[in-house]
Amino acid sequence: VGDGTHSVGETSRLRFAVGSTDNPLELALEMVAVEMAGPPRQRVRVLANGVFVGEAGLTPGDPRRATFSIPLEALEGTGLLDITLDFPDAIPPGPNVSNTRKRAIKLLSAQLSIVDH
């Protein structure tokens, strides 16, 4: 079904052009864990330009919206925000399958907002 994007592998990345801002940002991700034999939950560790900003726990069939505060120190420099999603519980789709084919989540939406002081 074309209602989201499946992760492939143990890590996924999103990139946002944010320019310069004097305000922190908030990232909202709506996600659901894949329905495959494996762990009952999928953990998603979220980093913003290499800075850990939080973790979400997801279960199959239960879409969840998780929000993460992006501190100003994570935004210094390039005008870009690189979000890394790490999936420590990613599931291989079959025996003898490499880590680059593992599955963990389906990303349903991503929203980046400016936080007013």
PEHU-V827523 format. One record per helix or strand of 2 or more residues. SS is the DSSP state (hx for helix, st for strand). FROM is the first residue (numbers start at 1). TO is the last residue. If there is no record, write none. Layout:
BEGIN
SS/FROM/TO  SS/FROM/TO
END
This chain:
BEGIN
st/5/6  st/11/17  st/25/33  st/42/48  st/51/60  st/64/70  hx/72/74  st/80/86  hx/99/101  st/105/114
END
